[in-house]
Amino acid sequence: MFALRSFRFIGRHENFFVFGWFKLSSSHPLSRIAFVGGYEPRRCGIATFTTDLCEAVSQSLPSAQCIAGAVNDQIKGHAYPSRVRFEILEKDLDSYRRAADFLNFNNTDVLSLQHEFGIYGGPAGSHILSLLKKLRMPVVTTTFSLSARFPNH
């Protein structure tokens, strides 16, 4: 079981404040942090948020390797920057499983997941559960909306 410790203010980046975790335990410094959500140049608010958050954490923790996984809304994807190391095709369930394998194989310390109904495939965005079920690291989730339309999920 993981225990996140040392939660504190890291700094400010553009229009929001960044809080973060410096260690999982005293003997395990955070060195690999992943972010999953939309990512620029995709044109959506979640993509902008994920990009800005990833960049802010990277600037605030220069010793950490910050990588991103971008959720694609189109098969051809986008021309992502080098920080994006893997892509998830919104409606392709297997791409979520491959993303989990990538994160586990690369010994990611913590995943920051951006959640909004509509950016993940499946009923009520349920494809993301295929990724979450396979992960071997703690997940911090930012939810942008909650929906009463899905009371059983």
Phi and psi restraints in degrees (value plus and minus 20) as a CYANA .aco file:
   2 PHE   PHI    -114.4   -74.4
   2 PHE   PSI     128.1   168.1
   3 ALA   PHI    -150.4  -110.4
   3 ALA   PSI      95.8   135.8
   4 LEU   PHI     -97.5   -57.5
   4 LEU   PSI     114.7   154.7
   5 ARG   PHI    -151.7  -111.7
   5 ARG   PSI     148.6   188.6
   6 SER   PHI      39.6    79.6
   6 SER   PSI      22.7    62.7
   7 PHE   PHI     -91.9   -51.9
   7 PHE   PSI      99.8   139.8
   8 ARG   PHI    -177.8  -137.8
   8 ARG   PSI     148.6   188.6
   9 PHE   PHI     -84.7   -44.7
   9 PHE   PSI     108.9   148.9
  10 ILE   PHI    -117.4   -77.4
  10 ILE   PSI     -68.9   -28.9
  11 GLY   PHI     152.9   192.9
  11 GLY   PSI    -191.9  -151.9
  12 ARG   PHI    -137.8   -97.8
  12 ARG   PSI     118.8   158.8
  13 HIS   PHI    -152.0  -112.0
  13 HIS   PSI      96.0   136.0
  14 GLU   PHI      29.5    69.5
  14 GLU   PSI    -130.0   -90.0
  15 ASN   PHI    -123.4   -83.4
  15 ASN   PSI      -5.7    34.3
  16 PHE   PHI    -166.7  -126.7
  16 PHE   PSI     140.3   180.3
  17 PHE   PHI    -114.6   -74.6
  17 PHE   PSI     127.2   167.2
  18 VAL   PHI    -133.6   -93.6
  18 VAL   PSI     106.9   146.9
  19 PHE   PHI    -131.9   -91.9
  19 PHE   PSI     134.5   174.5
  20 GLY   PHI    -177.2  -137.2
  20 GLY   PSI    -199.8  -159.8
  21 TRP   PHI    -141.7  -101.7
  21 TRP   PSI     106.8   146.8
  22 PHE   PHI    -113.8   -73.8
  22 PHE   PSI     -46.4    -6.4
  23 LYS   PHI    -167.1  -127.1
  23 LYS   PSI     128.0   168.0
  24 LEU   PHI    -103.1   -63.1
  24 LEU   PSI     -53.2   -13.2
  25 SER   PHI    -178.6  -138.6
  25 SER   PSI     152.6   192.6
  26 SER   PHI     -84.6   -44.6
  26 SER   PSI     -41.2    -1.2
  27 SER   PHI    -122.1   -82.1
  27 SER   PSI     -17.4    22.6
  28 HIS   PHI    -153.7  -113.7
  28 HIS   PSI      65.0   105.0
  29 PRO   PHI     -89.5   -49.5
  29 PRO   PSI     127.3   167.3
  30 LEU   PHI     -88.8   -48.8
  30 LEU   PSI      98.7   138.7
  31 SER   PHI    -143.8  -103.8
  31 SER   PSI     -38.1     1.9
  32 ARG   PHI    -152.3  -112.3
  32 ARG   PSI      89.7   129.7
  33 ILE   PHI    -138.9   -98.9
  33 ILE   PSI     109.2   149.2
  34 ALA   PHI    -135.4   -95.4
  34 ALA   PSI     131.0   171.0
  35 PHE   PHI    -147.7  -107.7
  35 PHE   PSI     112.9   152.9
  36 VAL   PHI    -146.6  -106.6
  36 VAL   PSI     112.5   152.5
  37 GLY   PHI     146.7   186.7
  37 GLY   PSI    -186.2  -146.2
  38 GLY   PHI     -85.3   -45.3
  38 GLY   PSI     139.6   179.6
  39 TYR   PHI    -166.9  -126.9
  39 TYR   PSI     122.7   162.7
  40 GLU   PHI     -84.6   -44.6
  40 GLU   PSI     119.9   159.9
  41 PRO   PHI    -112.1   -72.1
  41 PRO   PSI     -11.9    28.1
  42 ARG   PHI     -75.3   -35.3
  42 ARG   PSI     117.5   157.5
  43 ARG   PHI    -116.6   -76.6
  43 ARG   PSI      69.4   109.4
  44 CYS   PHI    -179.9  -139.9
  44 CYS   PSI     138.3   178.3
  45 GLY   PHI     -82.8   -42.8
  45 GLY   PSI     -57.1   -17.1
  46 ILE   PHI     -85.6   -45.6
  46 ILE   PSI     -59.1   -19.1
  47 ALA   PHI     -81.8   -41.8
  47 ALA   PSI     -63.4   -23.4
  48 THR   PHI     -83.9   -43.9
  48 THR   PSI     -64.8   -24.8
  49 PHE   PHI     -81.5   -41.5
  49 PHE   PSI     -68.9   -28.9
  50 THR   PHI     -80.1   -40.1
  50 THR   PSI     -64.8   -24.8
  51 THR   PHI     -80.6   -40.6
  51 THR   PSI     -69.4   -29.4
  52 ASP   PHI     -84.1   -44.1
  52 ASP   PSI     -60.9   -20.9
  53 LEU   PHI     -83.6   -43.6
  53 LEU   PSI     -66.8   -26.8
  54 CYS   PHI     -79.7   -39.7
  54 CYS   PSI     -64.9   -24.9
  55 GLU   PHI     -86.0   -46.0
  55 GLU   PSI     -60.0   -20.0
  56 ALA   PHI     -84.7   -44.7
  56 ALA   PSI     -63.8   -23.8
  57 VAL   PHI     -86.0   -46.0
  57 VAL   PSI     -60.9   -20.9
  58 SER   PHI     -80.8   -40.8
  58 SER   PSI     -62.2   -22.2
  59 GLN   PHI     -88.7   -48.7
  59 GLN   PSI     -56.5   -16.5
  60 SER   PHI     -98.2   -58.2
  60 SER   PSI     -46.3    -6.3
  61 LEU   PHI    -145.3  -105.3
  61 LEU   PSI      52.9    92.9
  62 PRO   PHI     -82.6   -42.6
  62 PRO   PSI     -40.1    -0.1
  63 SER   PHI    -101.2   -61.2
  63 SER   PSI     -32.3     7.7
  64 ALA   PHI    -109.4   -69.4
  64 ALA   PSI     125.5   165.5
  65 GLN   PHI    -111.8   -71.8
  65 GLN   PSI      94.5   134.5
  66 CYS   PHI    -124.3   -84.3
  66 CYS   PSI     104.1   144.1
  67 ILE   PHI    -145.8  -105.8
  67 ILE   PSI     145.2   185.2
  68 ALA   PHI    -153.5  -113.5
  68 ALA   PSI     132.0   172.0
  69 GLY   PHI    -138.9   -98.9
  69 GLY   PSI     105.5   145.5
  70 ALA   PHI    -121.8   -81.8
  70 ALA   PSI     114.3   154.3
  71 VAL   PHI    -110.3   -70.3
  71 VAL   PSI     100.6   140.6
  72 ASN   PHI    -113.9   -73.9
  72 ASN   PSI     115.7   155.7
  73 ASP   PHI    -116.6   -76.6
  73 ASP   PSI     -19.7    20.3
  74 GLN   PHI    -162.6  -122.6
  74 GLN   PSI     128.0   168.0
  75 ILE   PHI     -80.3   -40.3
  75 ILE   PSI     -59.4   -19.4
  76 LYS   PHI     -94.0   -54.0
  76 LYS   PSI     -30.0    10.0
  77 GLY   PHI      51.4    91.4
  77 GLY   PSI    -177.8  -137.8
  78 HIS   PHI    -156.0  -116.0
  78 HIS   PSI     147.4   187.4
  79 ALA   PHI    -105.7   -65.7
  79 ALA   PSI      65.3   105.3
  80 TYR   PHI    -101.2   -61.2
  80 TYR   PSI     135.8   175.8
  81 PRO   PHI     -91.8   -51.8
  81 PRO   PSI     150.2   190.2
  82 SER   PHI     -85.2   -45.2
  82 SER   PSI     -39.6     0.4
  83 ARG   PHI     -84.5   -44.5
  83 ARG   PSI     -46.3    -6.3
  84 VAL   PHI     -98.9   -58.9
  84 VAL   PSI      91.4   131.4
  85 ARG   PHI    -119.5   -79.5
  85 ARG   PSI     -37.2     2.8
  86 PHE   PHI    -172.5  -132.5
  86 PHE   PSI     139.2   179.2
  87 GLU   PHI    -146.4  -106.4
  87 GLU   PSI     126.3   166.3
  88 ILE   PHI    -137.3   -97.3
  88 ILE   PSI     103.4   143.4
  89 LEU   PHI    -103.1   -63.1
  89 LEU   PSI      99.9   139.9
  90 GLU   PHI     -62.6   -22.6
  90 GLU   PSI     -65.5   -25.5
  91 LYS   PHI    -118.3   -78.3
  91 LYS   PSI     -18.7    21.3
  92 ASP   PHI    -119.7   -79.7
  92 ASP   PSI      81.4   121.4
  93 LEU   PHI     -76.4   -36.4
  93 LEU   PSI     -59.3   -19.3
  94 ASP   PHI     -83.1   -43.1
  94 ASP   PSI     -50.1   -10.1
  95 SER   PHI     -87.8   -47.8
  95 SER   PSI     -47.0    -7.0
  96 TYR   PHI     -89.4   -49.4
  96 TYR   PSI     -60.5   -20.5
  97 ARG   PHI     -87.4   -47.4
  97 ARG   PSI     -60.6   -20.6
  98 ARG   PHI     -83.9   -43.9
  98 ARG   PSI     -56.6   -16.6
  99 ALA   PHI     -82.9   -42.9
  99 ALA   PSI     -62.9   -22.9
 100 ALA   PHI     -81.8   -41.8
 100 ALA   PSI     -63.0   -23.0
 101 ASP   PHI     -80.1   -40.1
 101 ASP   PSI     -63.0   -23.0
 102 PHE   PHI     -80.4   -40.4
 102 PHE   PSI     -67.6   -27.6
 103 LEU   PHI     -83.8   -43.8
 103 LEU   PSI     -63.1   -23.1
 104 ASN   PHI     -85.5   -45.5
 104 ASN   PSI     -66.0   -26.0
 105 PHE   PHI     -80.6   -40.6
 105 PHE   PSI     -55.0   -15.0
 106 ASN   PHI    -108.4   -68.4
 106 ASN   PSI      -8.7    31.3
 107 ASN   PHI      32.3    72.3
 107 ASN   PSI      26.8    66.8
 108 THR   PHI     -83.5   -43.5
 108 THR   PSI     114.6   154.6
 109 ASP   PHI    -100.4   -60.4
 109 ASP   PSI     -58.1   -18.1
 110 VAL   PHI    -174.6  -134.6
 110 VAL   PSI     125.2   165.2
 111 LEU   PHI    -133.5   -93.5
 111 LEU   PSI     110.7   150.7
 112 SER   PHI    -121.8   -81.8
 112 SER   PSI      91.8   131.8
 113 LEU   PHI    -125.3   -85.3
 113 LEU   PSI     106.8   146.8
 114 GLN   PHI    -116.5   -76.5
 114 GLN   PSI     104.0   144.0
 115 HIS   PHI    -140.6  -100.6
 115 HIS   PSI     108.1   148.1
 116 GLU   PHI    -164.1  -124.1
 116 GLU   PSI     114.7   154.7
 117 PHE   PHI     -79.7   -39.7
 117 PHE   PSI     112.2   152.2
 118 GLY   PHI      88.4   128.4
 118 GLY   PSI     -37.4     2.6
 119 ILE   PHI    -115.8   -75.8
 119 ILE   PSI     -34.7     5.3
 120 TYR   PHI    -131.2   -91.2
 120 TYR   PSI     128.1   168.1
 121 GLY   PHI     -99.1   -59.1
 121 GLY   PSI     153.2   193.2
 122 GLY   PHI      68.6   108.6
 122 GLY   PSI     148.8   188.8
 123 PRO   PHI     -79.5   -39.5
 123 PRO   PSI     103.3   143.3
 124 ALA   PHI      37.1    77.1
 124 ALA   PSI       8.7    48.7
 125 GLY   PHI      55.4    95.4
 125 GLY   PSI       3.3    43.3
 126 SER   PHI     -87.9   -47.9
 126 SER   PSI     -34.1     5.9
 127 HIS   PHI     -79.1   -39.1
 127 HIS   PSI     -49.7    -9.7
 128 ILE   PHI     -82.9   -42.9
 128 ILE   PSI     -43.9    -3.9
 129 LEU   PHI     -83.8   -43.8
 129 LEU   PSI     -50.6   -10.6
 130 SER   PHI     -82.7   -42.7
 130 SER   PSI     -55.3   -15.3
 131 LEU   PHI     -92.1   -52.1
 131 LEU   PSI     -70.1   -30.1
 132 LEU   PHI     -81.7   -41.7
 132 LEU   PSI     -57.7   -17.7
 133 LYS   PHI     -84.8   -44.8
 133 LYS   PSI     -47.0    -7.0
 134 LYS   PHI    -113.9   -73.9
 134 LYS   PSI     -29.4    10.6
 135 LEU   PHI     -93.0   -53.0
 135 LEU   PSI     127.2   167.2
 136 ARG   PHI    -137.8   -97.8
 136 ARG   PSI      16.6    56.6
 137 MET   PHI    -166.4  -126.4
 137 MET   PSI     140.5   180.5
 138 PRO   PHI     -87.5   -47.5
 138 PRO   PSI     132.3   172.3
 139 VAL   PHI    -144.1  -104.1
 139 VAL   PSI     111.0   151.0
 140 VAL   PHI    -129.8   -89.8
 140 VAL   PSI     103.5   143.5
 141 THR   PHI    -133.0   -93.0
 141 THR   PSI     112.9   152.9
 142 THR   PHI    -123.7   -83.7
 142 THR   PSI      98.4   138.4
 143 THR   PHI    -121.5   -81.5
 143 THR   PSI     114.1   154.1
 144 PHE   PHI    -121.3   -81.3
 144 PHE   PSI     -38.0     2.0
 145 SER   PHI    -179.6  -139.6
 145 SER   PSI     133.4   173.4
 146 LEU   PHI    -139.1   -99.1
 146 LEU   PSI     128.5   168.5
 147 SER   PHI    -147.6  -107.6
 147 SER   PSI     108.5   148.5
 148 ALA   PHI     -98.0   -58.0
 148 ALA   PSI     -29.1    10.9
 149 ARG   PHI     -88.7   -48.7
 149 ARG   PSI     -37.4     2.6
 150 PHE   PHI    -140.4  -100.4
 150 PHE   PSI      42.5    82.5
 151 PRO   PHI     -86.3   -46.3
 151 PRO   PSI     -41.5    -1.5
 152 ASN   PHI    -117.9   -77.9
 152 ASN   PSI     -11.7    28.3
